[in-house]
């Protein structure tokens, strides 16, 4: 990537996507690089996320978080980070 970014988020699990949501809401140029192997996607029903008192499927949670991050302008690519310079 040769484009200047304000922030690179490595990993698209709940923590990385939360960071992307908050940073993008500040109108920063955000790129999330996600290999697509978040352990959160394995959870059939998590009760550990605010706003879902009855629980939510891990894959659905990740989909909703991705959509919210993208709504605020974060770019998300399915790649693997192998080197930073």
Backbone bond lengths (Angstrom), bond angles and torsions (degrees), N, CA, C in turn:
res aa  C-N    CA-C-N  psi(-1)  N-CA   C-N-CA  omega(-1)  CA-C   N-CA-C  phi
1 X - - - 1.450 - - 1.518 109.02 -
2 X 1.282 116.16 126.75 1.456 120.66 178.56 1.519 112.39 -108.21
3 X 1.336 116.69 -6.27 1.465 119.85 -178.53 1.526 110.06 -77.04
4 X 1.333 117.35 137.26 1.469 118.48 177.23 1.532 110.56 -69.92
5 X 1.323 115.32 138.23 1.461 122.24 178.43 1.514 109.26 -124.38
6 X 1.314 115.96 155.28 1.459 119.54 169.86 1.521 110.18 -80.99
7 X 1.346 115.81 -34.24 1.461 118.91 -177.80 1.516 110.37 -155.46
8 X 1.328 115.07 138.29 1.455 122.85 173.21 1.530 106.92 -110.53
9 X 1.319 116.34 124.55 1.453 121.38 177.18 1.523 107.01 -107.37
10 X 1.320 116.01 121.05 1.460 121.25 179.94 1.522 107.59 -99.50
11 X 1.312 115.79 110.98 1.456 121.73 -179.61 1.511 111.61 110.02
12 X 1.323 115.89 130.35 1.464 121.41 -177.65 1.509 113.11 -112.44
13 X 1.331 116.51 36.28 1.461 120.11 172.27 1.523 109.19 -83.18
14 X 1.315 117.64 -173.67 1.464 120.25 -178.25 1.534 114.04 -55.52
15 X 1.330 118.00 -40.39 1.472 119.63 -178.85 1.522 111.08 -67.52
16 X 1.329 117.06 -46.94 1.463 120.47 -179.94 1.519 112.40 -63.91
17 X 1.325 116.62 -40.74 1.461 119.67 179.71 1.518 112.24 -70.76
18 X 1.340 117.44 -34.18 1.460 119.83 174.56 1.521 109.90 -62.43
19 X 1.329 116.98 -45.00 1.468 120.55 177.11 1.525 110.39 -59.07
20 X 1.326 116.87 -44.83 1.467 120.72 -179.10 1.528 111.37 -62.32
21 X 1.323 117.23 -40.52 1.467 120.74 179.52 1.526 110.33 -61.47
22 X 1.327 116.50 -50.17 1.468 119.48 -177.97 1.524 111.39 -65.29
23 X 1.309 118.04 -43.85 1.468 120.95 -179.36 1.529 111.41 -65.53
24 X 1.323 116.96 -42.11 1.467 120.16 179.90 1.527 111.05 -66.36
25 X 1.318 117.12 -33.45 1.466 119.69 177.95 1.528 111.33 -65.16
26 X 1.330 117.31 -21.96 1.466 121.79 174.43 1.519 111.60 -87.49
27 X 1.337 116.21 12.74 1.465 123.56 176.66 1.529 112.42 62.80
28 X 1.335 115.86 33.51 1.455 120.29 175.15 1.523 109.02 -91.86
29 X 1.323 116.35 155.15 1.457 122.15 179.45 1.531 107.73 -84.92
30 X 1.333 116.19 108.61 1.455 122.74 -171.20 1.526 109.72 -116.48
31 X 1.330 115.44 138.26 1.456 121.68 171.19 1.517 108.05 -126.37
32 X 1.327 115.64 126.60 1.460 121.82 174.70 1.524 106.90 -105.37
33 X 1.324 116.14 123.81 1.458 121.24 175.24 1.523 106.42 -106.07
34 X 1.317 115.56 116.90 1.464 121.38 -173.57 1.519 109.49 -130.61
35 X 1.311 116.29 124.39 1.461 120.93 178.39 1.529 111.35 -75.26
36 X 1.334 116.36 -15.53 1.459 120.20 177.42 1.520 113.87 86.24
37 X 1.331 117.10 22.46 1.464 120.12 -178.05 1.535 111.94 -119.42
38 X 1.311 117.44 34.40 1.463 121.01 -179.28 1.528 110.48 -61.65
39 X 1.315 115.72 133.11 1.477 119.82 176.65 1.521 111.08 -63.61
40 X 1.316 117.22 -22.39 1.465 119.91 178.84 1.528 111.19 -61.15
41 X 1.321 117.41 -28.65 1.471 120.39 -179.23 1.524 112.23 -69.07
42 X 1.325 117.84 -16.66 1.467 121.58 179.45 1.521 112.68 -82.25
43 X 1.331 117.36 -13.03 1.469 121.27 -172.94 1.527 109.36 -80.24
44 X 1.339 117.59 119.45 1.461 119.37 -179.84 1.530 112.92 -67.76
45 X 1.336 116.49 -35.56 1.470 120.29 178.01 1.529 108.33 -159.30
46 X 1.320 115.73 111.27 1.458 119.64 179.10 1.523 110.08 -99.33
47 X 1.307 115.41 140.50 1.469 121.80 176.71 1.519 109.92 -112.73
48 X 1.330 116.58 15.32 1.459 121.66 -174.80 1.525 113.39 -105.09
49 X 1.307 117.80 21.14 1.461 119.52 -179.95 1.520 109.48 -124.35
50 X 1.310 115.49 128.65 1.465 120.75 -179.75 1.528 110.96 -57.52
51 X 1.312 114.78 144.40 1.458 120.75 175.93 1.515 114.51 91.69
52 X 1.321 117.47 -4.70 1.459 121.28 179.70 1.531 109.13 -129.56
53 X 1.344 117.39 73.90 1.457 120.76 -175.30 1.531 113.33 -62.59
54 X 1.323 117.92 -24.05 1.465 121.25 178.25 1.520 112.05 -95.77
55 X 1.325 116.81 4.15 1.458 121.70 -179.54 1.520 112.10 89.80
56 X 1.339 115.23 167.17 1.456 121.87 179.20 1.523 108.15 -152.45
57 X 1.310 115.79 143.80 1.452 122.48 175.87 1.528 109.22 -64.22
58 X 1.322 117.30 138.50 1.461 121.29 -177.47 1.521 114.15 -57.76
59 X 1.331 117.30 -42.10 1.475 120.20 179.62 1.522 110.76 -64.40
60 X 1.328 116.29 -41.56 1.467 119.68 179.42 1.521 110.76 -65.57
61 X 1.334 116.63 -40.94 1.459 120.29 177.87 1.526 110.37 -58.50
62 X 1.329 117.18 -47.31 1.464 120.58 179.70 1.528 111.52 -62.87
63 X 1.318 117.49 -41.24 1.475 120.94 177.98 1.524 111.14 -60.47
64 X 1.333 116.30 -44.57 1.468 120.04 180.00 1.531 111.33 -65.41
65 X 1.324 116.03 -40.70 1.464 119.58 -179.72 1.532 110.84 -67.48
66 X 1.339 117.35 -40.62 1.477 120.59 176.06 1.527 110.43 -59.53
67 X 1.332 115.56 -46.89 1.468 119.71 -179.24 1.523 111.10 -61.14
68 X 1.328 117.07 -40.10 1.463 119.74 179.79 1.531 110.82 -67.10
69 X 1.319 117.41 -43.02 1.469 120.41 178.31 1.523 110.46 -61.45
70 X 1.327 116.51 -44.23 1.468 120.09 -179.89 1.523 111.62 -67.18
71 X 1.311 116.95 -33.67 1.471 120.58 178.20 1.529 110.94 -58.30
72 X 1.331 115.73 -35.00 1.463 120.11 179.82 1.522 113.08 -91.40
73 X 1.323 117.18 3.52 1.460 119.89 171.90 1.511 116.63 108.31
74 X 1.319 118.48 0.38 1.463 119.41 177.20 1.529 109.29 -69.20
75 X 1.314 115.80 140.62 1.460 120.92 174.42 1.521 107.55 -98.59
76 X 1.330 116.48 137.12 1.456 121.56 -179.64 1.517 108.38 -125.58
77 X 1.330 116.26 126.78 1.460 120.71 177.71 1.521 109.22 -122.87
78 X 1.323 115.30 147.18 1.465 120.90 176.20 1.516 107.35 -93.65
79 X 1.303 114.36 98.76 1.466 122.37 -177.89 1.511 108.18 -150.81
80 X 1.314 115.62 175.40 1.451 121.72 174.59 1.526 107.88 -121.57
81 X 1.307 116.88 132.00 1.456 121.36 176.41 1.521 107.19 -81.12
82 X 1.318 115.39 122.49 1.475 119.55 179.29 1.511 112.17 -115.99
83 X 1.337 116.75 -17.30 1.458 119.71 -177.90 1.518 109.91 -162.03
84 X 1.328 116.32 140.73 1.456 121.99 173.89 1.525 108.11 -121.75
85 X 1.297 116.20 137.74 1.471 120.68 177.79 1.514 109.76 -124.94
